[in-house]
Structure formats: C-alpha cells, structure tokens
C-alpha cells in the first residue's frame, strides 16, 4: 500500500543543541535505511519549512503506523497521511 505522508517537525525551542543534533542524525540514518529497503520510497523537502513530503510503501496502515512511530523525531512531528491508489488515467504500468 502506498501512502503520501506530510511530516512537519516542531522541535522545542529550548531543546539543547546536542540533543537536537543526535535526534537528527539518528533520524537521517533510519530514513536512509528505510529508503534502501524500499519502505520509504520518496522523500522531498518542502521549501521554506522544516517539513517533508514522503511516499511510503508498506503492507498495511498498521505497518505505516509502526514505521512512523520508530522515527526519532516522531514525538516532535505533526503528520498528515493520505492513502494512494493508481489513477485510471495514469500512463504508467506500475506505481513508481
């Protein structure tokens, strides 16, 4: 199942810089691993915001939930999710 996910990060202003740096480094490592595995299919930064648009490829809504909950920055995110399906007018034979 494909999901379009918007993640907006809102770190506390009083978070120590070293704590924020560690969270970001751990987030990057996990995001890159999930991309290599094919779970996190696309990742785009939203210009001018500490936010991204992503496409996840997971077997279920529960799997998406579990994946997002693993993210080190999850406690500091506002997340919006939309399920995706092929459009009948698409010229592509697959979902890539």
N, C-alpha and C positions, 0 to 999 in steps of 0.2 A: 504494500500500500504506500502511496506517495502522499506526503504532507508538506504543505507550504507553511513555514514557521517564521514568524517575525519575533526576534528577541531584542528587547531593549534593556540594556544594562544600566542599573542605577546604584553605583557603589556609594556608601555613606561618605559624606564629605570629610568626616573625622576618622576615616579608616587610615591606619598607618600605611605609609608608602610601601614598606617592605611586605606587609600583608597583602596589599593590592597587587604588587608585583608577583608574589608567589601564586596567588589565585589566577592571574592572567597567564602565567607560564604553564600552570597545570591545565588550564582550560585549552590553551593552544595545543599542548601535547595530546590531549584526549580528542580534540576536534580533528587533528590531523590523522590520528589512528582511525577514528570513525570514518573519515573520508577514504583512507586507504582500504578499509574493509568494505566500502560501498554503502554503508548505512547513511552517512551524511553526504548526499550526492552533489549538492551545490551549496556554496557559501558566498554571499555577496555583502559587502559593507554598504550601509546606507549613508550616502554623503552628508556630512554635517551633523551626524548623530552617533552616539555610542550604541549602535544597533546594527542588526543584520537581517537579511532575508536568506532563508535556507530552504533546501528541499531534502527531506529525509525519506529513505526507502526502508520501511520496516514491515514486519508481517501483521502488525495489529496496532490498534490505538494504545493498548496496554504496553506494547513494546516501545512505542514512541514515548509514552509517559515515563517508563523506566529509564530510557536513554537520556531524556532531558533531566531527570532527577539526578543523574550521575554527574552532570556538569558542575564543576567547582563554582561557577558564577550563578548557578540556578537560584540560590536564595536572594540574589540581587537583581533578578530579571522580571520584567513584565513580558509575558509570552502570549502571542495570538496564533492560533492554529486553524488552517483550512485543509480539509481533505481534498485530494486531487484525483481526477479520473480523465481518461482520454476524451478529447473532444472529437465528435464525429466528423468535423471538417478538417482535422489535422492531416497534413500530407505525410507525416512520419509514421512508419510502421511499428515503432516502439515508443517508449515513454522517455527517452533520453533527450 
